[in-house]
C-alpha cells in the first residue's frame, strides 16, 4: 500500500460546495478520477481559513 499526504495552511475552501459544482473544482475532480483509475482512495478536507489536507491511498500492485 502506498500513501501520499499533502497539507497546507492556505486560505482553504468549501470542499463540499466545489465537488458538487459543475463549474468549479475541475482540478480536484481530475485528481480523484485518476486515483480511482488505480482503485485508490482520496480523502480531501478543507475549511475556509484553515488550509487543506489530502490523503491518497492505493495498492502499489494496481499500478503495474
PQR file with spaces between the fields and no chain letter, atoms N, CA, C, O and H, PARSE charges and radii, in Angstrom:
ATOM       1  N    UNK     1       0.852   -1.176    0.000 -0.4000 1.5000
ATOM       2  CA   UNK     1       0.000    0.000    0.000 -0.0000 2.0000
ATOM       3  C    UNK     1       0.897    1.238    0.000  0.5500 1.7000
ATOM       4  O    UNK     1       1.892    1.302    0.721 -0.5500 1.4000
ATOM       5  N    UNK     2       0.527    2.206   -0.814 -0.4000 1.5000
ATOM       6  CA   UNK     2       1.238    3.486   -0.849 -0.0000 2.0000
ATOM       7  C    UNK     2       0.282    4.583   -0.402  0.5500 1.7000
ATOM       8  O    UNK     2      -0.905    4.568   -0.729 -0.5500 1.4000
ATOM       9  H    UNK     2      -0.282    2.154   -1.400  0.4000 1.0000
ATOM      10  N    UNK     3       0.817    5.523    0.343 -0.4000 1.5000
ATOM      11  CA   UNK     3       0.021    6.649    0.815 -0.0000 2.0000
ATOM      12  C    UNK     3       0.758    7.938    0.504  0.5500 1.7000
ATOM      13  O    UNK     3       1.955    8.066    0.757 -0.5500 1.4000
ATOM      14  H    UNK     3       1.781    5.535    0.609  0.4000 1.0000
ATOM      15  N    UNK     4       0.026    8.885   -0.046 -0.4000 1.5000
ATOM      16  CA   UNK     4       0.557   10.214   -0.327 -0.0000 2.0000
ATOM      17  C    UNK     4      -0.260   11.194    0.497  0.5500 1.7000
ATOM      18  O    UNK     4      -1.490   11.175    0.456 -0.5500 1.4000
ATOM      19  H    UNK     4      -0.947    8.781   -0.252  0.4000 1.0000
ATOM      20  N    UNK     5       0.423   12.047    1.241 -0.4000 1.5000
ATOM      21  CA   UNK     5      -0.267   13.052    2.051 -0.0000 2.0000
ATOM      22  C    UNK     5       0.225   14.444    1.650  0.5500 1.7000
ATOM      23  O    UNK     5       1.411   14.661    1.400 -0.5500 1.4000
ATOM      24  H    UNK     5       1.422   12.062    1.274  0.4000 1.0000
ATOM      25  N    UNK     6      -0.719   15.368    1.597 -0.4000 1.5000
ATOM      26  CA   UNK     6      -0.394   16.765    1.313 -0.0000 2.0000
ATOM      27  C    UNK     6      -1.232   17.632    2.239  0.5500 1.7000
ATOM      28  O    UNK     6      -2.410   17.351    2.460 -0.5500 1.4000
ATOM      29  H    UNK     6      -1.683   15.192    1.799  0.4000 1.0000
ATOM      30  N    UNK     7      -0.635   18.674    2.776 -0.4000 1.5000
ATOM      31  CA   UNK     7      -1.406   19.629    3.563 -0.0000 2.0000
ATOM      32  C    UNK     7      -0.786   21.006    3.399  0.5500 1.7000
ATOM      33  O    UNK     7       0.404   21.142    3.116 -0.5500 1.4000
ATOM      34  H    UNK     7       0.322   18.902    2.596  0.4000 1.0000
ATOM      35  N    UNK     8      -1.615   22.019    3.581 -0.4000 1.5000
ATOM      36  CA   UNK     8      -1.118   23.381    3.571 -0.0000 2.0000
ATOM      37  C    UNK     8      -1.923   24.223    4.543  0.5500 1.7000
ATOM      38  O    UNK     8      -2.951   23.788    5.063 -0.5500 1.4000
ATOM      39  H    UNK     8      -2.582   21.908    3.811  0.4000 1.0000
ATOM      40  N    UNK     9      -1.448   25.413    4.775 -0.4000 1.5000
ATOM      41  CA   UNK     9      -2.141   26.327    5.685 -0.0000 2.0000
ATOM      42  C    UNK     9      -2.651   27.546    4.915  0.5500 1.7000
ATOM      43  O    UNK     9      -2.659   28.667    5.424 -0.5500 1.4000
ATOM      44  H    UNK     9      -0.613   25.766    4.352  0.4000 1.0000
ATOM      45  N    UNK    10      -3.075   27.296    3.682 -0.4000 1.5000
ATOM      46  CA   UNK    10      -3.577   28.360    2.818 -0.0000 2.0000
ATOM      47  C    UNK    10      -4.958   28.852    3.236  0.5500 1.7000
ATOM      48  O    UNK    10      -5.374   28.684    4.382 -0.5500 1.4000
ATOM      49  H    UNK    10      -3.069   26.386    3.269  0.4000 1.0000
ATOM      50  N    UNK    11      -5.657   29.461    2.288 -0.4000 1.5000
ATOM      51  CA   UNK    11      -6.948   30.072    2.601 -0.0000 2.0000
ATOM      52  C    UNK    11      -8.066   29.056    2.762  0.5500 1.7000
ATOM      53  O    UNK    11      -9.107   29.368    3.340 -0.5500 1.4000
ATOM      54  H    UNK    11      -5.319   29.598    1.356  0.4000 1.0000
ATOM      55  N    UNK    12      -7.863   27.840    2.257 -0.4000 1.5000
ATOM      56  CA   UNK    12      -8.895   26.804    2.375 -0.0000 2.0000
ATOM      57  C    UNK    12     -10.091   27.086    1.476  0.5500 1.7000
ATOM      58  O    UNK    12     -10.147   28.119    0.809 -0.5500 1.4000
ATOM      59  H    UNK    12      -7.017   27.586    1.788  0.4000 1.0000
ATOM      60  N    UNK    13     -11.046   26.163    1.462 -0.4000 1.5000
ATOM      61  CA   UNK    13     -12.231   26.289    0.628 -0.0000 2.0000
ATOM      62  C    UNK    13     -13.306   25.346    1.133  0.5500 1.7000
ATOM      63  O    UNK    13     -13.049   24.471    1.959 -0.5500 1.4000
ATOM      64  H    UNK    13     -11.000   25.324    2.004  0.4000 1.0000
ATOM      65  N    UNK    14     -14.499   25.536    0.630 -0.4000 1.5000
ATOM      66  CA   UNK    14     -15.625   24.673    0.988 -0.0000 2.0000
ATOM      67  C    UNK    14     -15.617   23.486    0.021  0.5500 1.7000
ATOM      68  O    UNK    14     -16.154   23.582   -1.083 -0.5500 1.4000
ATOM      69  H    UNK    14     -14.707   26.247   -0.042  0.4000 1.0000
ATOM      70  N    UNK    15     -15.016   22.382    0.426 -0.4000 1.5000
ATOM      71  CA   UNK    15     -14.849   21.222   -0.451 -0.0000 2.0000
ATOM      72  C    UNK    15     -16.186   20.668   -0.937  0.5500 1.7000
ATOM      73  O    UNK    15     -16.317   20.339   -2.116 -0.5500 1.4000
ATOM      74  H    UNK    15     -14.580   22.304    1.322  0.4000 1.0000
ATOM      75  N    UNK    16     -17.164   20.560   -0.070 -0.4000 1.5000
ATOM      76  CA   UNK    16     -18.462   20.012   -0.485 -0.0000 2.0000
ATOM      77  C    UNK    16     -19.095   20.863   -1.581  0.5500 1.7000
ATOM      78  O    UNK    16     -19.688   20.329   -2.518 -0.5500 1.4000
ATOM      79  H    UNK    16     -17.058   20.827    0.888  0.4000 1.0000
ATOM      80  N    UNK    17     -18.973   22.172   -1.467 -0.4000 1.5000
ATOM      81  CA   UNK    17     -19.532   23.065   -2.478 -0.0000 2.0000
ATOM      82  C    UNK    17     -18.814   22.887   -3.819  0.5500 1.7000
ATOM      83  O    UNK    17     -19.460   22.847   -4.866 -0.5500 1.4000
ATOM      84  H    UNK    17     -18.492   22.606   -0.705  0.4000 1.0000
ATOM      85  N    UNK    18     -17.500   22.781   -3.792 -0.4000 1.5000
ATOM      86  CA   UNK    18     -16.728   22.654   -5.029 -0.0000 2.0000
ATOM      87  C    UNK    18     -16.943   21.299   -5.683  0.5500 1.7000
ATOM      88  O    UNK    18     -17.115   21.226   -6.900 -0.5500 1.4000
ATOM      89  H    UNK    18     -16.975   22.813   -2.941  0.4000 1.0000
ATOM      90  N    UNK    19     -16.938   20.229   -4.904 -0.4000 1.5000
ATOM      91  CA   UNK    19     -17.054   18.895   -5.517 -0.0000 2.0000
ATOM      92  C    UNK    19     -18.419   18.672   -6.164  0.5500 1.7000
ATOM      93  O    UNK    19     -18.544   17.834   -7.057 -0.5500 1.4000
ATOM      94  H    UNK    19     -16.798   20.288   -3.916  0.4000 1.0000
ATOM      95  N    UNK    20     -19.433   19.398   -5.734 -0.4000 1.5000
ATOM      96  CA   UNK    20     -20.767   19.235   -6.303 -0.0000 2.0000
ATOM      97  C    UNK    20     -21.117   20.274   -7.365  0.5500 1.7000
ATOM      98  O    UNK    20     -22.217   20.250   -7.917 -0.5500 1.4000
ATOM      99  H    UNK    20     -19.332   20.079   -5.008  0.4000 1.0000
ATOM     100  N    UNK    21     -20.199   21.174   -7.652 -0.4000 1.5000
ATOM     101  CA   UNK    21     -20.465   22.219   -8.629 -0.0000 2.0000
ATOM     102  C    UNK    21     -19.906   21.820   -9.994  0.5500 1.7000
ATOM     103  O    UNK    21     -18.743   21.430  -10.096 -0.5500 1.4000
ATOM     104  H    UNK    21     -19.306   21.194   -7.204  0.4000 1.0000
ATOM     105  N    UNK    22     -20.733   21.917  -11.052 -0.4000 1.5000
ATOM     106  CA   UNK    22     -20.231   21.561  -12.387 -0.0000 2.0000
ATOM     107  C    UNK    22     -19.276   22.605  -12.967  0.5500 1.7000
ATOM     108  O    UNK    22     -18.586   22.326  -13.948 -0.5500 1.4000
ATOM     109  H    UNK    22     -21.678   22.234  -10.970  0.4000 1.0000
ATOM     110  N    UNK    23     -19.225   23.801  -12.379 -0.4000 1.5000
ATOM     111  CA   UNK    23     -18.425   24.888  -12.945 -0.0000 2.0000
ATOM     112  C    UNK    23     -17.070   25.073  -12.278  0.5500 1.7000
ATOM     113  O    UNK    23     -16.218   25.775  -12.824 -0.5500 1.4000
ATOM     114  H    UNK    23     -19.785   24.028  -11.582  0.4000 1.0000
ATOM     115  N    UNK    24     -16.844   24.472  -11.126 -0.4000 1.5000
ATOM     116  CA   UNK    24     -15.577   24.670  -10.415 -0.0000 2.0000
ATOM     117  C    UNK    24     -15.013   23.339   -9.956  0.5500 1.7000
ATOM     118  O    UNK    24     -15.690   22.312   -9.992 -0.5500 1.4000
ATOM     119  H    UNK    24     -17.536   23.902  -10.683  0.4000 1.0000
ATOM     120  N    UNK    25     -13.773   23.373   -9.528 -0.4000 1.5000
ATOM     121  CA   UNK    25     -13.160   22.186   -8.947 -0.0000 2.0000
ATOM     122  C    UNK    25     -12.713   21.146   -9.953  0.5500 1.7000
ATOM     123  O    UNK    25     -12.579   19.974   -9.599 -0.5500 1.4000
ATOM     124  H    UNK    25     -13.222   24.207   -9.499  0.4000 1.0000
ATOM     125  N    UNK    26     -12.475   21.542  -11.207 -0.4000 1.5000
ATOM     126  CA   UNK    26     -12.077   20.548  -12.207 -0.0000 2.0000
ATOM     127  C    UNK    26     -10.734   19.916  -11.859  0.5500 1.7000
ATOM     128  O    UNK    26     -10.518   18.738  -12.141 -0.5500 1.4000
ATOM     129  H    UNK    26     -12.584   22.494  -11.494  0.4000 1.0000
ATOM     130  N    UNK    27      -9.831   20.679  -11.252 -0.4000 1.5000
ATOM     131  CA   UNK    27      -8.548   20.102  -10.848 -0.0000 2.0000
ATOM     132  C    UNK    27      -8.728   19.009   -9.812  0.5500 1.7000
ATOM     133  O    UNK    27      -8.100   17.954   -9.900 -0.5500 1.4000
ATOM     134  H    UNK    27     -10.006   21.636  -11.023  0.4000 1.0000
ATOM     135  N    UNK    28      -9.583   19.257   -8.830 -0.4000 1.5000
ATOM     136  CA   UNK    28      -9.857   18.235   -7.821 -0.0000 2.0000
ATOM     137  C    UNK    28     -10.539   17.025   -8.432  0.5500 1.7000
ATOM     138  O    UNK    28     -10.202   15.889   -8.097 -0.5500 1.4000
ATOM     139  H    UNK    28     -10.093   20.114   -8.757  0.4000 1.0000
ATOM     140  N    UNK    29     -11.490   17.252   -9.318 -0.4000 1.5000
ATOM     141  CA   UNK    29     -12.179   16.113   -9.956 -0.0000 2.0000
ATOM     142  C    UNK    29     -11.201   15.299  -10.797  0.5500 1.7000
ATOM     143  O    UNK    29     -11.315   14.074  -10.853 -0.5500 1.4000
ATOM     144  H    UNK    29     -11.764   18.175   -9.589  0.4000 1.0000
ATOM     145  N    UNK    30     -10.249   15.948  -11.449 -0.4000 1.5000
ATOM     146  CA   UNK    30      -9.248   15.225  -12.236 -0.0000 2.0000
ATOM     147  C    UNK    30      -8.365   14.364  -11.346  0.5500 1.7000
ATOM     148  O    UNK    30      -8.059   13.222  -11.691 -0.5500 1.4000
ATOM     149  H    UNK    30     -10.156   16.943  -11.404  0.4000 1.0000
ATOM     150  N    UNK    31      -7.955   14.900  -10.208 -0.4000 1.5000
ATOM     151  CA   UNK    31      -7.138   14.116   -9.278 -0.0000 2.0000
ATOM     152  C    UNK    31      -7.915   12.891   -8.802  0.5500 1.7000
ATOM     153  O    UNK    31      -7.392   11.776   -8.807 -0.5500 1.4000
ATOM     154  H    UNK    31      -8.203   15.827   -9.928  0.4000 1.0000
ATOM     155  N    UNK    32      -9.156   13.100   -8.394 -0.4000 1.5000
ATOM     156  CA   UNK    32      -9.981   11.996   -7.893 -0.0000 2.0000
ATOM     157  C    UNK    32     -10.188   10.940   -8.965  0.5500 1.7000
ATOM     158  O    UNK    32     -10.092    9.748   -8.675 -0.5500 1.4000
ATOM     159  H    UNK    32      -9.581   14.006   -8.390  0.4000 1.0000
ATOM     160  N    UNK    33     -10.470   11.349  -10.198 -0.4000 1.5000
ATOM     161  CA   UNK    33     -10.711   10.366  -11.261 -0.0000 2.0000
ATOM     162  C    UNK    33      -9.461    9.562  -11.573  0.5500 1.7000
ATOM     163  O    UNK    33      -9.557    8.367  -11.850 -0.5500 1.4000
ATOM     164  H    UNK    33     -10.548   12.318  -10.433  0.4000 1.0000
ATOM     165  N    UNK    34      -8.298   10.182  -11.534 -0.4000 1.5000
ATOM     166  CA   UNK    34      -7.057    9.458  -11.804 -0.0000 2.0000
ATOM     167  C    UNK    34      -6.729    8.462  -10.694  0.5500 1.7000
ATOM     168  O    UNK    34      -6.261    7.358  -10.970 -0.5500 1.4000
ATOM     169  H    UNK    34      -8.220   11.153  -11.309  0.4000 1.0000
ATOM     170  N    UNK    35      -6.967    8.839   -9.469 -0.4000 1.5000
ATOM     171  CA   UNK    35      -6.729    7.912   -8.362 -0.0000 2.0000
ATOM     172  C    UNK    35      -7.686    6.728   -8.461  0.5500 1.7000
ATOM     173  O    UNK    35      -7.288    5.590   -8.212 -0.5500 1.4000
ATOM     174  H    UNK    35      -7.348    9.736   -9.245  0.4000 1.0000
ATOM     175  N    UNK    36      -8.939    6.983   -8.821 -0.4000 1.5000
ATOM     176  CA   UNK    36      -9.913    5.899   -8.955 -0.0000 2.0000
ATOM     177  C    UNK    36      -9.542    4.931  -10.073  0.5500 1.7000
ATOM     178  O    UNK    36      -9.905    3.757  -10.010 -0.5500 1.4000
ATOM     179  H    UNK    36      -9.263    7.907   -9.023  0.4000 1.0000
ATOM     180  N    UNK    37      -8.820    5.402  -11.102 -0.4000 1.5000
ATOM     181  CA   UNK    37      -8.366    4.501  -12.164 -0.0000 2.0000
ATOM     182  C    UNK    37      -7.527    3.357  -11.602  0.5500 1.7000
ATOM     183  O    UNK    37      -7.507    2.259  -12.159 -0.5500 1.4000
ATOM     184  H    UNK    37      -8.525    6.356  -11.152  0.4000 1.0000
ATOM     185  N    UNK    38      -6.838    3.620  -10.498 -0.4000 1.5000
ATOM     186  CA   UNK    38      -5.993    2.615   -9.865 -0.0000 2.0000
ATOM     187  C    UNK    38      -6.636    2.055   -8.601  0.5500 1.7000
ATOM     188  O    UNK    38      -5.950    1.522   -7.729 -0.5500 1.4000
ATOM     189  H    UNK    38      -6.854    4.512  -10.045  0.4000 1.0000
ATOM     190  N    UNK    39      -7.962    2.181   -8.510 -0.4000 1.5000
ATOM     191  CA   UNK    39      -8.717    1.694   -7.354 -0.0000 2.0000
ATOM     192  C    UNK    39      -8.212    2.298   -6.047  0.5500 1.7000
ATOM     193  O    UNK    39      -8.209    1.642   -5.006 -0.5500 1.4000
ATOM     194  H    UNK    39      -8.519    2.614   -9.218  0.4000 1.0000
ATOM     195  N    UNK    40      -7.789    3.546   -6.118 -0.4000 1.5000
ATOM     196  CA   UNK    40      -7.301    4.234   -4.934 -0.0000 2.0000
ATOM     197  C    UNK    40      -8.409    4.980   -4.212  0.5500 1.7000
ATOM     198  O    UNK    40      -9.547    5.046   -4.677 -0.5500 1.4000
ATOM     199  H    UNK    40      -7.791    4.079   -6.964  0.4000 1.0000
ATOM     200  N    UNK    41      -8.052    5.534   -3.080 -0.4000 1.5000
ATOM     201  CA   UNK    41      -8.983    6.288   -2.241 -0.0000 2.0000
ATOM     202  C    UNK    41      -8.406    7.677   -2.020  0.5500 1.7000
ATOM     203  O    UNK    41      -7.225    7.826   -1.705 -0.5500 1.4000
ATOM     204  H    UNK    41      -7.128    5.481   -2.703  0.4000 1.0000
ATOM     205  N    UNK    42      -9.244    8.692   -2.188 -0.4000 1.5000
ATOM     206  CA   UNK    42      -8.840   10.073   -1.946 -0.0000 2.0000
ATOM     207  C    UNK    42      -9.693   10.635   -0.819  0.5500 1.7000
ATOM     208  O    UNK    42     -10.919   10.532   -0.845 -0.5500 1.4000
ATOM     209  H    UNK    42     -10.203    8.572   -2.445  0.4000 1.0000
ATOM     210  N    UNK    43      -9.038   11.226    0.165 -0.4000 1.5000
ATOM     211  CA   UNK    43      -9.760   11.923    1.231 -0.0000 2.0000
ATOM     212  C    UNK    43      -9.262   13.371    1.236  0.5500 1.7000
ATOM     213  O    UNK    43      -8.075   13.633    1.427 -0.5500 1.4000
ATOM     214  H    UNK    43      -8.042   11.310    0.186  0.4000 1.0000
ATOM     215  N    UNK    44     -10.188   14.298    1.025 -0.4000 1.5000
ATOM     216  CA   UNK    44      -9.859   15.717    0.995 -0.0000 2.0000
ATOM     217  C    UNK    44     -10.656   16.421    2.082  0.5500 1.7000
ATOM     218  O    UNK    44     -11.874   16.267    2.177 -0.5500 1.4000
ATOM     219  H    UNK    44     -11.153   14.085    0.870  0.4000 1.0000
ATOM     220  N    UNK    45      -9.959   17.189    2.893 -0.4000 1.5000
ATOM     221  CA   UNK    45     -10.634   18.006    3.895 -0.0000 2.0000
ATOM     222  C    UNK    45     -10.103   19.427    3.781  0.5500 1.7000
ATOM     223  O    UNK    45      -8.905   19.649    3.606 -0.5500 1.4000
ATOM     224  H    UNK    45      -8.970   17.314    2.816  0.4000 1.0000
ATOM     225  N    UNK    46     -11.003   20.365    3.882 -0.4000 1.5000
ATOM     226  CA   UNK    46     -10.619   21.762    3.835 -0.0000 2.0000
ATOM     227  C    UNK    46     -11.698   22.601    4.481  0.5500 1.7000
ATOM     228  O    UNK    46     -12.871   22.229    4.506 -0.5500 1.4000
ATOM     229  H    UNK    46     -11.976   20.185    4.025  0.4000 1.0000
ATOM     230  N    UNK    47     -11.286   23.725    4.997 -0.4000 1.5000
ATOM     231  CA   UNK    47     -12.214   24.667    5.599 -0.0000 2.0000
ATOM     232  C    UNK    47     -11.661   26.061    5.346  0.5500 1.7000
ATOM     233  O    UNK    47     -10.463   26.300    5.496 -0.5500 1.4000
ATOM     234  H    UNK    47     -10.332   24.027    4.977  0.4000 1.0000
ATOM     235  N    UNK    48     -12.530   26.966    4.966 -0.4000 1.5000
ATOM     236  CA   UNK    48     -12.080   28.331    4.700 -0.0000 2.0000
ATOM     237  C    UNK    48     -11.309   28.871    5.901  0.5500 1.7000
ATOM     238  O    UNK    48     -11.763   28.796    7.043 -0.5500 1.4000
ATOM     239  H    UNK    48     -13.503   26.772    4.844  0.4000 1.0000
ATOM     240  N    UNK    49     -10.135   29.414    5.607 -0.4000 1.5000
ATOM     241  CA   UNK    49      -9.291   29.975    6.651 -0.0000 2.0000
ATOM     242  C    UNK    49      -8.369   28.988    7.334  0.5500 1.7000
ATOM     243  O    UNK    49      -7.559   29.382    8.173 -0.5500 1.4000
ATOM     244  H    UNK    49      -9.767   29.474    4.679  0.4000 1.0000
ATOM     245  N    UNK    50      -8.478   27.682    6.986 -0.4000 1.5000
ATOM     246  CA   UNK    50      -7.683   26.665    7.670 -0.0000 2.0000
ATOM     247  C    UNK    50      -6.901   25.744    6.734  0.5500 1.7000
ATOM     248  O    UNK    50      -6.430   24.694    7.170 -0.5500 1.4000
ATOM     249  H    UNK    50      -9.136   27.362    6.304  0.4000 1.0000
ATOM     250  N    UNK    51      -6.754   26.104    5.479 -0.4000 1.5000
ATOM     251  CA   UNK    51      -5.972   25.284    4.565 -0.0000 2.0000
ATOM     252  C    UNK    51      -6.689   24.024    4.135  0.5500 1.7000
ATOM     253  O    UNK    51      -7.915   23.929    4.200 -0.5500 1.4000
ATOM     254  H    UNK    51      -7.137   26.957    5.125  0.4000 1.0000
ATOM     255  N    UNK    52      -5.894   23.048    3.689 -0.4000 1.5000
ATOM     256  CA   UNK    52      -6.477   21.790    3.224 -0.0000 2.0000
ATOM     257  C    UNK    52      -5.547   20.630    3.517  0.5500 1.7000
ATOM     258  O    UNK    52      -4.354   20.809    3.761 -0.5500 1.4000
ATOM     259  H    UNK    52      -4.898   23.125    3.636  0.4000 1.0000
ATOM     260  N    UNK    53      -6.130   19.421    3.487 -0.4000 1.5000
ATOM     261  CA   UNK    53      -5.376   18.184    3.635 -0.0000 2.0000
ATOM     262  C    UNK    53      -5.891   17.197    2.599  0.5500 1.7000
ATOM     263  O    UNK    53      -7.096   17.083    2.374 -0.5500 1.4000
ATOM     264  H    UNK    53      -7.100   19.276    3.289  0.4000 1.0000
ATOM     265  N    UNK    54      -4.961   16.488    1.975 -0.4000 1.5000
ATOM     266  CA   UNK    54      -5.308   15.454    1.004 -0.0000 2.0000
ATOM     267  C    UNK    54      -4.548   14.190    1.383  0.5500 1.7000
ATOM     268  O    UNK    54      -3.355   14.234    1.683 -0.5500 1.4000
ATOM     269  H    UNK    54      -3.983   16.581    2.159  0.4000 1.0000
ATOM     270  N    UNK    55      -5.250   13.071    1.365 -0.4000 1.5000
ATOM     271  CA   UNK    55      -4.623   11.768    1.601 -0.0000 2.0000
ATOM     272  C    UNK    55      -5.057   10.842    0.476  0.5500 1.7000
ATOM     273  O    UNK    55      -6.250   10.625    0.260 -0.5500 1.4000
ATOM     274  H    UNK    55      -6.220   13.035    1.122  0.4000 1.0000
ATOM     275  N    UNK    56      -4.080   10.300   -0.238 -0.4000 1.5000
ATOM     276  CA   UNK    56      -4.335    9.378   -1.346 -0.0000 2.0000
ATOM     277  C    UNK    56      -3.714    8.038   -0.973  0.5500 1.7000
ATOM     278  O    UNK    56      -2.540    7.972   -0.607 -0.5500 1.4000
ATOM     279  H    UNK    56      -3.112   10.476   -0.063  0.4000 1.0000
ATOM     280  N    UNK    57      -4.497    6.980   -1.065 -0.4000 1.5000
ATOM     281  CA   UNK    57      -4.027    5.640   -0.728 -0.0000 2.0000
ATOM     282  C    UNK    57      -4.376    4.699   -1.875  0.5500 1.7000
ATOM     283  O    UNK    57      -5.482    4.744   -2.413 -0.5500 1.4000
ATOM     284  H    UNK    57      -5.450    7.034   -1.362  0.4000 1.0000
ATOM     285  N    UNK    58      -3.414    3.840   -2.245 -0.4000 1.5000
ATOM     286  CA   UNK    58      -3.675    2.858   -3.296 -0.0000 2.0000
ATOM     287  C    UNK    58      -2.716    1.689   -3.159  0.5500 1.7000
ATOM     288  O    UNK    58      -1.654    1.798   -2.546 -0.5500 1.4000
ATOM     289  H    UNK    58      -2.515    3.804   -1.808  0.4000 1.0000
ATOM     290  N    UNK    59      -3.112    0.575   -3.742 -0.4000 1.5000
ATOM     291  CA   UNK    59      -2.270   -0.611   -3.778 -0.0000 2.0000
ATOM     292  C    UNK    59      -1.211   -0.428   -4.865  0.5500 1.7000
ATOM     293  O    UNK    59      -1.547   -0.129   -6.011 -0.5500 1.4000
ATOM     294  H    UNK    59      -3.974    0.487   -4.241  0.4000 1.0000
ATOM     295  N    UNK    60       0.031   -0.600   -4.523 -0.4000 1.5000
ATOM     296  CA   UNK    60       1.104   -0.436   -5.493 -0.0000 2.0000
ATOM     297  C    UNK    60       0.963   -1.445   -6.625  0.5500 1.7000
ATOM     298  O    UNK    60       1.295   -1.134   -7.769 -0.5500 1.4000
ATOM     299  H    UNK    60       0.303   -0.843   -3.592  0.4000 1.0000
ATOM     300  N    UNK    61       0.484   -2.627   -6.332 -0.4000 1.5000
ATOM     301  CA   UNK    61       0.326   -3.665   -7.363 -0.0000 2.0000
ATOM     302  C    UNK    61      -0.680   -3.256   -8.439  0.5500 1.7000
ATOM     303  O    UNK    61      -0.642   -3.795   -9.545 -0.5500 1.4000
ATOM     304  H    UNK    61       0.214   -2.880   -5.403  0.4000 1.0000
ATOM     305  N    UNK    62      -1.579   -2.316   -8.141 -0.4000 1.5000
ATOM     306  CA   UNK    62      -2.539   -1.854   -9.142 -0.0000 2.0000
ATOM     307  C    UNK    62      -1.911   -0.924  -10.174  0.5500 1.7000
ATOM     308  O    UNK    62      -2.557   -0.574  -11.162 -0.5500 1.4000
ATOM     309  H    UNK    62      -1.610   -1.878   -7.242  0.4000 1.0000
ATOM     310  N    UNK    63      -0.669   -0.523   -9.962 -0.4000 1.5000
ATOM     311  CA   UNK    63      -0.002    0.389  -10.892 -0.0000 2.0000
ATOM     312  C    UNK    63       0.624   -0.347  -12.058  0.5500 1.7000
ATOM     313  O    UNK    63       0.933    0.267  -13.079 -0.5500 1.4000
ATOM     314  H    UNK    63      -0.144   -0.807   -9.160  0.4000 1.0000
ATOM     315  N    UNK    64       0.818   -1.654  -11.928 -0.4000 1.5000
ATOM     316  CA   UNK    64       1.537   -2.404  -12.967 -0.0000 2.0000
ATOM     317  C    UNK    64       0.660   -3.416  -13.643  0.5500 1.7000
ATOM     318  O    UNK    64       1.115   -4.127  -14.538 -0.5500 1.4000
ATOM     319  H    UNK    64       0.567   -2.153  -11.099  0.4000 1.0000
